[in-house]
């Protein structure tokens, strides 16, 4: 479980070996065994399995329920971008004439010298 947890949190196999004071080869063997037992192939799948197991999230949700939860979470994320407290700013680029005028005014201000 320690190796699975560390890999789920994104640690490299060498980091896990150093942290647990075991060889890298031992970590590779344990990870391979974990992947075989769980029937997974990637560390991201291991991460999902570990978090679901740790926080008691059921694996067997119906596809409709998964879609409803997904749409709800997507709406929640999108709503954070369009709240009244934080207006959406639209940036516009300056035209060539506006850019020249800005340069001229700065140049004119810098031409005055006082002795």
Steps between C-alpha positions, in 0.01 A plus 500: 500500500789738571641453153157537341438819696832656408459411132142634510630832633737520204832385647751340265608143563847616602349747749285224649804273530703771673217591735430140605867397497448219252640438154348646186459149363285404801278802439466408131400143594240622751357751254474232232322269747263780604418576136433132429274455802301814428497434124630845419785620279587858599594695810205735440263203528675400821455854626126493424466160667691613810295818548170318446603233750636749752194725496240222461377605157312213332636368171164380372314816408253476214602675176204738531598591855859559387382732222277697736784541749737598217260763363445638851874529566559654156227756569655577835840564342351714223292702747816605684616678184178699454409638840389859557776557755770443242412652164643340191757732346534515127833633384526681171816577317593858424483612141812617325386863525440472876842342550672784307309764696610341826864499389481862387358622828773323698769636266362854531507479878862387500623788274480769767820562690559728792837638596 
